[in-house]
Structures are given as C-alpha cells and as structure tokens.
Amino acid sequence: MAEQVVTGVARACTENGCALIGGETAEMPGFYADGEYDIAGFIVGAVERSKIVDGRSVVPGDALIALPSAGLHTNGYSLARRVFFESAGWRADTFVRELGTTIGDALLAPHRSYLSVVRPLLDGGGIKGLAHITGGGVTENLPRTLPEGCAAEIDLSAWTIPPLFQLLQQHGAIAREEMFRAFNMGIGLIIVCAPTDAERVISSLKGSGEPNAFRLGTVAAGARSVRYV
C-alpha cells in the first residue's frame, strides 16, 4: 500500500485503486511567508471493525475521564504568538516566573502521545468514547464522540487550568468561551466510560504511568454539546 497527501488529505492506494481516508489542510496565518511551504509526515493505522471506539454506546450518566496535556500541543499558536509576542511584548527567551521557564520553551513543549497508557484499556474493553482535544478545544471535539441525545457536563472545579492558559487569557483579554474553543486548557484526551468503570479506568491509567488522570464530568441528556458547570 502506498500513501500520499493530496492538499492535506491522506490517500491510501493499492493495486485495486485509491481511497480518501481523511485529513485536513492546516491554516497557520502569520507562520509562512509568501512562497514558503513545508512537508509534514503522518501516520495511517487500521483497526478491526469490532474494536472501533465510535461513541455509539455512550448514554447519559456515563463518566468523563481526562488526561492532562503538556501545553498547547499543536493548536492555538497563531493566537498565542499574537498574545505573547505582540500584546505582552515578550520575546521567545523571556523568562516567565509563573511557568518556571522561558515562554519559548513553554510553547515548544512536545505534544504528548497517549497510546501507551490507553492501549491496556482498549484491549480490556470498557471505553465507550475517546476525544482527542485538538483544534476547537473541548467545546468542539468532545461532542464528536457523543451520540444524539447526549451532552457533556464539564466540572470546572475538577482541575486547575495550567498557568500558560491563564496567562493567555489575561494578556489577550480572551473570553472564557473562546479559551475553551481555541485551546485544550490543560486537557489532552477525554475518555468516556460507564460510571461503574470510572475508578477502574483511572486505576489502569495510573498503573500505566499516567498518575494525573481525573474525573472531568458526566454525560447528560440533551443536545450534543458541552456545558461548563
């Protein structure tokens, strides 16, 4: 099998033909000058149909378990650069006391991979839905794993929003609603499971090297959306 990227879309080709299997065209204003481009790599995987986690079994009352992010991950950089380097007037080497490092190093923190801690749960069953918090934040990504008739209620007291995001909101005068739509707010992955499985899921994550997993909220009846309570 050969893979290609056509205007940001992954295309898998065999001797029997080609199929478009998803992807996106990244828009990064302010990053590329006229005439510049880059080449990005990607990974294509396969899953047995019987093991697909598509959220169809999610019901009101199910638990939401969060795994923390390591920073911005790969989204929100255009806004972050404008806030920190234009509004705040910082440079990449500006040391920020609240972060304990330079703003450049904080912004360049690598995107986490959650495979090693989630894989045991996938093999053992019990996960009803998974939401990777990328562009669109919790607000737009979590509903994608919810079926019709289900909404998510996020407990804002469940975690402390990391200083990086607090500084973004402060220096950018960004409304809370926009913060949760533009950034991951310290949450990199959300697992949906039955409430009776919540403690087992958290225990498994901790045993796999994820000590900071926590109960984020609950699935409730309603239109497919996110409510912050």
C-alpha positions in Angstrom: 0.0 0.0 0.0 1.2 3.5 -0.8 0.1 6.7 0.9 0.0 10.2 -0.4 -1.1 13.6 0.9 -3.3 15.5 -1.6 -3.9 19.1 -0.4 -3.8 17.8 3.2 -5.9 14.7 2.6 -4.5 11.2 3.2 -4.9 8.9 0.2 -4.3 5.2 0.5 -3.6 3.4 -2.7 -3.4 -0.3 -3.6 -3.3 -2.1 -6.9 -7.1 -2.0 -6.9 -7.4 1.7 -6.6 -7.2 4.6 -4.2 -9.5 5.9 -1.3 -9.5 9.2 0.5 -9.4 8.3 4.2 -9.4 11.7 5.9 -7.2 14.6 6.8 -7.1 18.3 6.8 -5.4 21.3 5.3 -3.7 23.2 8.1 -4.1 27.0 8.2 -1.4 28.8 10.1 -1.6 32.6 9.5 1.5 34.5 10.2 3.7 31.5 10.1 4.6 31.1 6.4 5.9 33.9 4.3 4.8 34.1 0.6 6.3 31.3 -1.4 7.3 29.2 1.6 6.0 25.7 2.4 6.9 22.6 4.4 6.5 18.9 4.2 4.7 17.1 7.1 4.6 13.4 7.9 1.6 11.5 9.1 0.6 8.0 10.3 -2.1 5.8 8.9 -3.4 3.0 11.0 -6.1 0.3 10.8 -8.5 -1.2 13.4 -10.7 -4.2 13.4 -14.3 -3.2 12.9 -15.3 -5.0 16.1 -12.8 -2.8 18.1 -13.8 0.6 16.7 -14.5 3.1 19.5 -17.1 5.3 18.0 -19.2 6.5 20.9 -22.4 4.9 19.8 -22.9 3.1 23.2 -22.5 6.4 25.2 -25.6 7.1 27.4 -26.5 9.8 29.9 -24.8 9.1 33.2 -21.5 7.9 31.7 -18.3 9.3 33.2 -15.7 11.6 31.5 -12.1 10.9 32.4 -9.4 13.5 31.5 -5.7 13.1 30.8 -3.7 16.2 31.0 -1.9 17.9 28.1 1.7 19.1 28.1 0.9 22.6 26.9 -0.6 23.9 23.7 0.1 20.6 21.9 -0.4 21.6 18.2 -3.2 24.1 18.3 -3.7 27.8 19.0 -0.3 29.0 18.1 -1.3 31.9 15.9 -3.3 33.4 18.7 -0.7 32.6 21.3 2.1 34.3 19.3 -0.1 37.4 18.9 -0.9 37.5 22.6 2.6 36.9 24.0 4.9 38.4 21.3 2.7 41.4 20.3 0.3 42.2 23.1 2.6 41.2 26.0 5.7 42.3 24.2 7.7 39.2 25.2 10.5 37.5 23.3 11.0 33.8 22.9 13.7 33.9 25.6 11.6 35.9 28.1 11.6 34.0 31.4 8.1 33.8 32.9 8.0 33.2 36.6 4.6 31.5 36.6 5.9 29.0 34.1 9.3 28.4 35.6 10.8 28.6 32.1 11.0 30.9 29.0 7.9 31.4 27.1 9.6 29.9 24.0 10.3 26.6 25.8 6.8 26.6 27.2 5.3 27.0 23.8 7.6 24.3 22.3 6.6 21.6 24.8 6.1 18.4 22.7 2.7 17.0 22.0 2.0 14.0 24.3 1.2 10.5 22.9 -1.4 8.7 25.0 -1.2 5.4 23.3 0.9 3.6 25.9 -1.5 4.4 28.8 -4.7 4.0 26.8 -3.8 0.7 25.0 -4.4 -1.6 28.0 -7.9 -0.1 28.3 -8.6 -0.6 24.6 -7.5 -4.3 24.9 -9.6 -4.8 28.0 -12.8 -3.1 26.8 -14.9 -0.7 28.7 -14.0 2.5 26.8 -17.1 3.9 25.1 -15.7 7.0 23.5 -12.4 8.9 23.1 -11.9 12.6 22.3 -8.5 14.0 21.3 -8.6 17.7 22.3 -7.1 19.4 19.2 -8.3 22.4 17.3 -11.7 23.5 18.6 -10.8 22.6 22.1 -13.1 20.7 24.4 -16.0 22.6 23.1 -15.9 21.2 19.6 -14.0 17.9 20.0 -15.9 16.2 22.8 -19.3 16.3 21.1 -17.8 14.3 18.2 -17.8 11.2 20.3 -21.3 11.7 21.7 -24.4 10.2 20.0 -27.6 12.3 19.5 -29.4 13.0 22.8 -26.2 13.2 24.8 -24.4 16.3 26.1 -21.3 16.7 28.2 -21.2 18.5 31.5 -17.7 19.6 32.4 -17.0 20.3 36.1 -14.8 23.4 36.1 -13.7 22.7 39.7 -12.2 19.3 38.7 -8.8 20.7 37.7 -6.7 23.8 37.9 -6.2 25.4 34.5 -2.4 25.5 33.9 -0.6 28.9 34.1 0.1 29.0 30.4 -3.6 29.2 29.6 -4.2 31.6 32.4 -1.6 33.9 31.0 -3.0 33.7 27.5 -6.5 34.7 28.8 -5.0 37.5 31.0 -2.7 39.1 28.4 -5.1 38.5 25.5 -8.3 39.6 27.3 -9.9 36.4 25.8 -13.4 35.4 26.9 -13.7 32.0 28.7 -15.9 30.6 26.0 -13.2 31.4 23.3 -10.4 30.0 25.5 -12.2 26.6 25.6 -12.7 26.7 21.9 -9.2 27.8 20.9 -7.1 25.8 23.4 -7.1 22.5 25.2 -7.0 24.2 28.6 -4.7 21.5 30.0 -6.8 18.6 28.8 -5.3 16.4 26.0 -7.6 13.4 25.9 -11.0 12.6 27.3 -12.2 9.0 27.8 -15.9 8.2 28.1 -16.8 5.1 30.2 -19.6 3.7 32.3 -19.7 5.3 35.8 -19.1 1.8 37.3 -15.9 1.6 35.3 -14.6 5.1 36.2 -12.4 4.0 39.1 -11.0 1.0 37.2 -10.1 3.3 34.2 -8.3 5.8 36.4 -6.5 3.0 38.3 -5.4 1.4 35.0 -4.1 4.8 33.7 -2.2 5.3 36.9 -0.7 1.8 36.6 0.4 2.5 33.0 2.2 5.7 34.0 -0.5 8.3 34.0 -0.8 9.5 37.6 -2.7 12.7 36.9 -5.9 11.3 35.2 -9.0 12.6 36.9 -12.8 12.6 36.7 -13.8 15.6 34.5 -17.5 15.4 34.3 -20.6 13.5 33.2 -22.6 12.7 30.1 -26.1 14.2 30.5 -29.3 14.1 28.4 -29.6 17.0 25.9 -28.4 18.3 22.5 -24.9 17.1 21.5 -22.8 19.9 23.1 -20.6 20.8 26.0 -21.8 22.6 29.1 -19.4 24.0 31.7 -20.7 23.9 35.2 
